[in-house]
Amino acid sequence: MPRVRSDAPASPHLPSGPRCHCGTAIQHTPGKRPRVYCSEACKKRAQRALAKIEREAADGAASQKGTRLGKGLTEFSKSPGPAETQNGHAGVDASGEPERVSLSEETRTDKAAAAAVRRWQGRKVLNRTSGIDACRGCGRNVLDPDTGVIVGRSSRGYAVTIGLVRCGRIWFCPECSAAIRRGRTEELKTGALRWLAAGGTLAAVVLTARHNRTTELARLAGALWGEPKRDASGAPVLDRSGKPRRTPGAYQRMLTDPAFYGRPEAVSTWTRKDGTVKSSVREAEDGIRHRIGYAGMVRASEVTRSQANGYHPHMNLLVFLGGELDGTPAKGTVTGYFEPGDDVLEEWEDWLRGLWSRTLRKMDPAFEPSTECFERDCKCRGKGHGVMVQIIRSADDVALIEYLTKVQDGKEAPALSVQDDLAAATGAAMETVRAENKTGRARKSMTPFQILYRLWDLEVQGTDPRRADGYGTPEQLRAWWAEYEEAFAGRRAIEWTRGLRRHVQLDGDDSEERDLDYVFEGAANEPLTGGIVMTATAHGTVVGADAELDVQNAVVAECYDSAADIVGGLGGRRDHVRVLTAEEVAEVQENLAARVLARREERERQARIAQFEADQAATERKRRHFAGLLVQLLAARQPDRETDPSSHYLAAGRY
């Protein structure tokens, strides 16, 4: 018999059979999908409970993990004041009881629920559309058929699914991307706020390229981020270690330009015709990075598509400035902090704008962005639309930091304090508004995830194309998605430069394994109060009927037996669904957490081994280099083999 909520009417003569979570009996119609709720009102209440994960992940997750930053209590947070409570954060009244949450909070919960459902819809389309095996199986394939699939109810009132394969593709999967970007955002906010608290300065930079609707996305992405180097036959060119070589893009050239990076001390040695060996020393030269205190940057890439101008990839950079370094940013140590002057920051911005434009022009003149603008009152201040720089000197600008890694699923617009800063960058794409800011049925610009959402509306929901969000026919949408997958498969969406995490006392890396950790961490750490386990066969029945949300809603409502009714109504076997106790669910979670931890430790061990081998190889190369120089010097002296002892070492191959 289904569990009845404690607030349901108590009666010793309740009839048997499935019940709604409010206690009302539900009558099923034979041959049709079983009902879970007695009315639409009960269904909406359950959906709001399911949506708490979105709100509490944003507002309360950080307060449970002291090492992660967000809107909860952290090492940089202030105690919430009355204004925060009035704006929707629940407080307590004089008696210590929780205050009633405002209507605005309920609206936010509804929006979060709609966003969660939308991401599920996008992933369902991805399963059927993607050309990537991992994406086709995400959320469908079962990790361990012997264990099955567990759907649990969290202590905060939402559903958690354990035991499914996840793709971890931040570019392509709406659900995995939400979890990864949420984790990466917290990591970035932690590092950025630590840097500001120590006395450093940040710069938010947006880099874009000119494009139009005929631009090939793969070529433009290669110009921005680089691409594998290929020979005349199209085969990848390998380096000495057997790894594919890459042609650097504008982003990589920006980091290695001598004007920015400077020149280290260099010793040149050569042999003259008369056999004498000469050498010269070029002293080290400081670059712009020394004057601005550059310690590293985080790159968060993004893609939108407008009806007028096609795909528009661009980069959001968070640059860490004002650090006094002993050594290079990758291997050195930060010894102090200073505030870069306006003159050196302007020098850096002018250099960046010129280099970015020149580099893209060499790759393709069609990609060259403007370096000046004559539009009246333009946000770029006459500097052109290819580069926008915003200096951050205070943690008050944390909204701008958070925006850089925001999930691209068409959520609500960024904070008003951010919108003005973003406006100057929009001209580069020849678009009027960012995709996150656009609402309404006549949307002329989409994020890639909104392509999936429109396909769901047109092909599954049967929505009138004129009323569905976005633009394009199903055939066009599938072609655009295939072009997008081809251009961005294997690329990193968020990347830290080497050494930067160490400068802000953070561990971790940019690997896909770490992305998967973010995907699985929520399920592994969230306390569950109960749930169900389905066999792989029963789960396949549910997936085939697109009934995953129905099962989750039944679990959230604690109507666990109704999940079996759903499977049975879809033609599956009811006995393939079993109700789990809180203790059984906890054991499953413990095993999952152990596997995630073991995988992380193994990855870190392999990284340490690789680093040790790389250091050993570098030491060996230096040894051989100096040995060669010594051989040249000895050969130039033309020693007498009978009298000079060093000649015997040469003959013995000691050098």
N, C-alpha and C positions, 0 to 999 in steps of 0.2 A: 504494500500500500504506500502511495507517495507520502513523503513527509509534509506535514502541515505547519505553516508558520505559526509562531506563538501568538500572533495577533489575530489569527483566524477564530471564528466563533467556535467555542468548545461545545461538543455534544457527544454523549455516549452512544448515539444511534446513527452515526455517519454511515451512509451507504458505501459499499465497496466500489472500486473502479477508479480510474484516473481523476485527478482533481487539479484545479488551478492552484497557484501558490497562495491565493487568498482563502482557500478552503471550499470553493464552489465546485460541485461535480461537473465534469465535462462529458458530453455525449459525443461519441465518435460516429461518423458516417462510414459504413463499410465501403471499402474500395477507394476511399479518399485519404489524404494525408491527415494523421491524427492532429487534433488541436491541442495546444499547450496551454492556452489562456482562455478564460471565460469571456473576456471582452477586450476591446481595443485599449481601454484605460489600463487594465492590468498588464497588457503587453507593453505599453509605453513606460509603465513604472519599472518593469523588468529591464527594458532597454536602457533606462537611465541608470539603473544599478550596474549594468554591464559596462556602461561608458565611464564609470568612475576611474578606470585605469588611466584614461587619458588625462583627466583633470589632476588626479593625485600623483601621477608620474611627473607632471610639470610643477605641482605646488608642494608635494610632500615627500617625494622620494629622497631628496637630498637630506631631509631632516633625519632619515633613518640611517644614512651612511655618512658619517662625519667627514669622510675624505672626499666627498664629491660635492660640488657646488651647484646651486640652483636657486629656487625661490624659497627654500626652507631655511632652517637654522644651520649656518656654516661658520667657518672661522672668519668670514668677512661680513656676516649678516648682522643686521640690527634687530632688536626686538620689535615685533609688529606693534604698530600703534593703532589708535582708534580709526584712523583713515583707512588702514588696510582692512580692518574688520568690516567697515562700511562698504568697501568695494568688493565684497564677496568672500573674504576669508573668514571662516567661522571662528568666533571667539567664545568666551564664556561670560555668563551674566554674574550678578552679585552672589547668587546662590551656588555658583560653580557649575551650573548646567550649561550645555552647549547652546549658543544662541541660534536662532532660526536663520538659515542661509537665505540670502537675499535672492530676489528674482533673477538678477543678473548672473548669479552663480548657477541657477537652474538652466538659464539660457546657454551658458558656457558648457554645461554638462550635455545638453542636447546637441550642441555643435560637435563636441568631442565624440558623441555616439555616432553621429552622422559621418564623421571623418573615419571612424574605425570601420563602419560598414562599407564605406567607399573604398578603403584600402583592401578589404576582403574581396570586393567585387573586382578591383583591378588585378589582384593576384589570380583570381579565377580566370580572367581573360588571358593573363600572362601564361598560365598553364597550357592554354589551348593555342596560343599564338607564337610563343617564343621559339627561336631556333637553338636555344641553349638548353642542354639536357637538365642541368641543375635547376633552371627556372621552371621547366615543365613539370618537375617532380616536387617543387617546393610546396609544402603544406598538403601534399597528396600521398606521397610514399611514406611507408611506415619504417621507422628505424629498426625495430626488432619485432618481427611478426609473432614471436612467442610471447612477448610482453603485451603487445597491442598498443592502443592509443588511450591515454588517460585525459579526461576532461574534468578538471577540478574547479571548485568554487573557492576563490580567495577570501581571506578574512575581511577584505575591503569590498567584497560584493561583485566581483567580475570573474569571468571564465578564464582559465589558464589551460592550454593544451600542451601535453607532454608526449613525446614519442614519435614526432613527425620529422621527416627530413626537411631542413631549411637551406635555401640556396645561399643566403648571405650576400646577395648581389645588390649593393647600394644603388647602382645606376638603374636597375631594372625592376626590382621587386618592391612594390609599395609597402608591404608589411615589414620585410626585412630592413628596408631603408629607414623606416620610422624608428625602429629599435637602434639601428647603428648610428644614425645621425643624432638621436637623443644621447647616446653614450659619448659620441665624439664631441658633441656640443658641451657636455659637462666637463670633459677633459680639457677642451680649449678654454672654457671659462675659468677653470681652475688655474691653468698656466697663465692666462692673461691677467687675472686679478692678482696672482702672486707677483707677477712682474711689476704691475703698477704699485702694489703695496711696498715693494722693495725700493721704489724710486725710479723705475724705468718708464719709458714712453712707448706707446703703440701707434701704429698707423694702419688704418683700414684702406686698402687699395682695391680698386676694381679695374680690371684690364679687359678690353674688348677689341674686336676686329671688325672691319667693314665686311658686309655680306649682303646678299640678295637672294631671291627665291631660287636662282639657278646655281647657287654655290653648293658644291659637293661637301657634305658634312665631314666625311672622312679626311678630305684634303685640308679643310679648315682646322679640324682637330689636330692633324699632324703638324700643321704650321704653328699651332699654339703650344702643344705638349710634346712634339716629337713623334717619331714613328720608327719601326724596325727598318734597318738598312738592308736593301736587297740588291742582288747582282742583276746582270742583263736578263737572265732567265726568270727572274722573279723569286729566286730562292733567297732565304735570309743569309746575311753575311755574319760569320761567327768570329769572335775574337780568339786570342790564344788559349783561353780557358774553356772554349767551347760554347760560350754564351752568345746570344744574338747581339750584334752591335746595333746601336740606334742612332738615327740622325736627330740631333738636338733641335728642339723647337724654340720659339721666341722666349718661352719661360726659362729654359735651361741656359740660353745665351745671356739672358739678363743676369743670372747669378754668377756667370764666369767672365763677364766683360772686364778687362783690365782696369778701365776707368773706375769701375765700382769696386772690384775686389782688390785692386792694387797688384804689385809685383813683388814676390819674395826675392831675397838675395839669391844670385845665381853665379856660379863659377863655370867659365868656359875654358876648355883646354884643347889645344890643337898642336900638330906637329908641322914644322916648317920644312921646306925642301932640303935644307941643310941638315935635317935630322934633329934639330933642337926643338924642345917642347916649350910652348908659351901658354900662358893662362891670363885671364882677366876676370875681374870681379865686378858684377853689376849690383850696386847696392839696392836694398829694398826700397820700394816706393809705396807710400800710403795711397789708398783709394778712397772713394767717397764713403765706403762702409766704415772706415776708421773714424771719419769726422762725425758721422751720425750715430756711431755706437751700435752698428748692426750686429745682432746676435742670432738671427734666424727668422724664419717666417713659416706660417701655416697657409697652405693653399687649399681652398674649398671651391671646387668647380661646380658649375651649374649650366643647364641647357634649357632654353625655351624655344618655342616655334610660333612664329606669327604668320598669319595668312598672307600678308603682303610681302614679307621678306624671308620666309623660310626659317631654317634652324639658326639659332643664335647661341653658340657656346661662349661662356665668359668665365673669368676667374675672380673670386673674392680672396684677397690676401690679407692676413693679419701679420704685420711686420713688427718685430720686437726691436726697439731702438733704445739708445741711451745706456748701453752697457759698456763698461771698460773691460776689455778682454785681454787676457794673457794667452796669446796664441790665436788660432783660427776659430771661427764660430763652430766648426765641426768637432774640433779636438781640444780647444782651449778651455779656459776657466774664466768666469765672470768675477772680477775682483772689486768692482764698484759700479756706481751708476752716476749719470749726469743727465742734464736736460739739454738736448741738441738745440742750437740756436735757430732762429727763423731763417737766417741766411744759408746755413748748410742744408736745412730741410728743403729750401727752395732750389738750391743747387741739385740736390738729389732728385726732386720732382722733375726739374727741367731735363736732367740727364735721362731719367726713366722715360719721359714722354718722347724724347728724340730717338732713343735707342729702340723703343717698342715700335715706333713708326718705321724706322729704317729697316729693322729686321724683318717685319712683315712685308715690306715692299720688296725686299730681295727674294722672299719666298714666292710671293705673287703680288703684283701691283694692285690687284683687285682687293686684297686684304688690308691695304694700308689705311689706318684710321687718320682722321684729321688731327692736326696739331694746333689749329687756331679756329676760332669761331667768331662770326660777325653778327650772330643773332642777338637781338636786343634783350637784355635781362636774362640771358641764358645762365643756367646754374654752373656751367663750366668756367665762367668768368673769362671767356675769350681764349681759353687754353686748349680747346679741342675736346673731342669726345672719346678718344682712345684710352685715356688714363684719368682716373679720379682718385685723389688722395685726401683722406680725412684724418687729422691727427687726434689721438685719444690720450689725454693726460690724466684722466680721472676715472675711477670705477663707476661714476655716474653714467658713463656711456656704455654700460654693460649691455644695454639693449642692442647696440650696434654689433657688439661682439657675438651675442647670441644669434643675431640674424644671419651671420656668415655661414652657418651650418644648418640653417633651417630646412626642414623637410619640404620637398618640392611637391606637395599634393594639393596646392590651391587653397591653403588655409587662409585664415583672416589676415588682413594687411598688417605690416609691421608697425611698431610704435610710431607715433607722430614724430618723435625725436629722430627717427631713422629715415623717414620718408624724404625729407629735404636732402639728406646726404646721398640718397640713392638717385635722386632725380637727375643729377649731373651726369650719371653714367648711362642713362637710358638712351641718349642720343646716338651713342656709338652703334647700337643695334638698329637704328632707324625705327624704333618702336616708341609708342607713347607712354605705356605703363607696364610695369612688371607683371608677370603672370600671377603672382601672389595677391596683387591688388585688384585683379579683375573679377567681377561678378556679373551675373545676369546671363540670359540665354543667348545673347548675340556676341558672345566672347570671340574676339578675333585673334587671341593669342593663347597658347596652351603650354603647359609643361608636358614632358613625355608621359607622366602618369595620367594626365588628363586625356591623353589619347586612348589609354586603356579604359578609362571611365566612360568615354563616349562610346567605345565599342560595346561595353556592357549595356548602356542605355539603348543603343540601336538594335543590337542583335539578341539580347536576352529580355530586356524589358519591353522592347517594341515601341520605344518612344518615337514620336514624330521628329525627324531630323531637324525641323525648324525650332523645336522646343528643347532639344537636348543641348547641353553645354558644349561649347567648342564648335568645330567646323570639320568638314570633310566627310566623304562617303566611307563605308567600311573598307572598300578596296584601297582607297587612298590612305586611310589610317594604318592599315596593315603594312603598306609599302613604306610609310614614314617610320613605323616602328622597326621594320627590318633594317632600314638605313641607319637608324639610331643604334641598334644593337651592334651592327657591323663596325660602326665608328668608335664605340666606347667599350667594347668587350676587352677586358684585360687592363683597362686604365684605372688609376686610383682617383677617387672623387675627392678625398681629403688626405693631405700629405704634409708631414712636418719635415723641415730640413734637418739634416744630421746634427746632433748635439743639442738641439733646442730643448728637448724634453729634460735633458740633464741640467740645463741652466735654470729650469723652473721646478726642479726636484720631482719629476714625474717619471714613472716607468711606462712600459708599453711600447707599441710599434704600430705601423700602418698596415700590417699584414691582413689578409683575408681571414686568417685564423682568429685574429683579435676581433674582427667584425662578427664572426660567428659567436664568439664569447658574448658580445653584447646582445645578440639575438636570443641566446639560451639563458643568459643570466637572470632575466626576469622570471622565467618559469622555475629556475632552480632555487631562487631565494624568496619567493613570495609564499608566506604561510597559507596553507589551504585547510579548509574546514571539512571537506568531503568531496565526493565526485563519483565518476563512473569510469570503467574501463571497457573499451570496445575491442573486439577482435579485428584483425586486419580486414577480414571479409565484411564485417559490419561497417567499418569505417569506409571501405570502398563503396558500399551501398549509399551511405550518407553523402559522400563526395560526388558520386555520380548524379545524385538528385539535387545538388547544390543546397543541401539541408544542414550544413554545418552550423549556421547561426541558430537554427531551430533547436539543435542539441545544446548549444551553449546557453541559450535563453532558459531551457528547461533546467540546466544545472545551476544557473544563477538563481532561479526561483526555488531551488532545492526540491524540485519535482523530479527526482532522479529516475523514478520508474517510468516517467513520461518519455525519457530518452529511449527506453526499450520499445515503448509504443510507437515512437517515430520510426525506428528501424523496422519494426514489424509492419507498419503501414506502408513502408516503401518496398515491401517484398522481401525483407531480410528476416533473420531469425531473432526473436526477442531474447532468447537465451544466450546470444552472443554479446549481450550487454550486462554487466554486473556492477552493482553499487559497491563503492569502496568506503571504508571508514577513514576518519582523519588520520589514524595511525598508518593505514596502508598507503595512503597518499603521501604521507611524510617519508615513508621508506623509499618510495619511488623518487621523490625529490632528492633525497640524500644520495641515492645512486647517481642521479643526473649531475648533481653538484660535484660529486667525486670524479665523474668522467670529464667534466669541464675543467676542473682543477688539474687533473692528470695531463690532459691535452695541453694546457697552458704551460705546465712545468716542462713537458717534453719539448715544446716549441722554444722555450727560453733556453733549455739545455742545448738544443741544436744551434741556436743563435750564438751562444757562447763558444761552441766548438768552431763554428764558421768564422767568428771574429778572431779566435786564436790562430786558426789556420791562415787567415788573411794577414795577421800581424807577422806570423812566421815567414810568409812569402815575401812581405815587404822588407823584412830584415835581411832575407837572403838576397833580394835584388840589390839592396844597398851594399851588402858585402861584396857582391860580384862587381858592382860599379867601382867601388874603391880599389878592389884588387886589380881591375883593369887599368885604372889610373896609375897605380904603382908599377904595373908592368911597363906602361908607356914611359914612365920616368926612368926606370932602370934601363930600358932599351935605349933611351936617349943618351944616357951616360956611356953607353957602349962599354960595359965593364970588362975587365980582363978576367976571363973565366978561371985563370990559374991563380989570380991574386985576390979577386973580390969574392968574399964568402957568399954574398947575396945571389951571385950567379948560380951557385949550386941549388939554392932554393927555387930559383926560376926553372932550372932544368928538372927539378923534382916535381914541378907542377904545384908548388905550395901556394902560388898566387893564381 
